Amino acid sequence: MNAITTLHARRAVSIRPISAAGFRLFKTDRRATHATVTANYLYVTRQAGHDTLGSLDFRHRDDLIAHGLELPANHPRWVEEEGRIWRETDTAIAGLAPDAVRAWHIVVSLPKTVDADNWITMVRDYARITIAAHGPAVAWAIHAKPDGNGGWCIPPHAHLVMTTRIWRHDARHGHTVPSWCGPAMQARLHADWLANLPNAMRAAAVTPYRAGTYTQAHPDCAALFGIFEHPPRQRGARSRRGIRHRPSRRIRVKRSPSPSASASPDQQGV
């Protein structure tokens, strides 16, 4: 499942759960993602490959500026193998319920006033400091494409596919890591990216929408609370056993040669 969207300056950060149910599970302002982590990875990096649902090929997309993988400092060597962490994630959690969150697909707006080298620095620092330094693995990709008239066919933006589950080969392989999915991580993902943006974009991102279906910009992960937290028990109510969501940990490292500022820019999507 794939939906093409363009991030508005006011929604400078979009946090999308990757699950077999896709966006249909959530009633918040959330865009679609592919059902498997591997498919999301291939999509953002514009590669060909296959997941458990079949073959995929995104090489026809001509908006890729650069991509790479950021890992925690003490990562095992195997995670640097091309695409391995995402394939292992899908394998470890294949039997989970359709609404189980497998990973996060984050999309962030990039300022149009800077060049590709600055975009790469911004996204890599964000991926490394805000995400990988806390344990998850994160693949990133920058998309943009100019229209030839001083504007953009595809406005500059970046995609990040982030693990929410244990990826190391231990007894907890595939288990959810609450600190990677909880409110603190959501707030960090949102606030840290806004801090990177020019003042005008940052101001727009905290201004409420007055029309349409949009609401004030915020990390749109509220629906995840029902998945990762048990509902409050009521007196006299029959005890219910919450659904247990097993997490998964894996990583894959991939970097492309540093593109130049003249490289083709990108589109927002998923």
Buried (B, 14 or more C-beta within 10 A) or exposed (E): EBEEBEBBBBBBBBBBBBBBBBBEBBEEBBBBBBBBBBBBBBBBBBBEBBBEEEEBEBEEBEBBBBBBBBBBEEBEEBBBBBBBBBBBBBBBBEEBEEBBBBBBBBBBBBBBEBEBBEBBEBBBEBBBEBBBEBBBBBBBBBBBBBEEEEEBBBBBBBBBBBBBBBBBEEEBBBBBBEEBBBBEBBEBBBEBBBEBBEEEBBEBBEEEBEEEEEEEBBBBBBBBEEBBEEEEEEEEEEEEEEEEBBBBBBBBBBBBEEBEEEBBBBBBBB
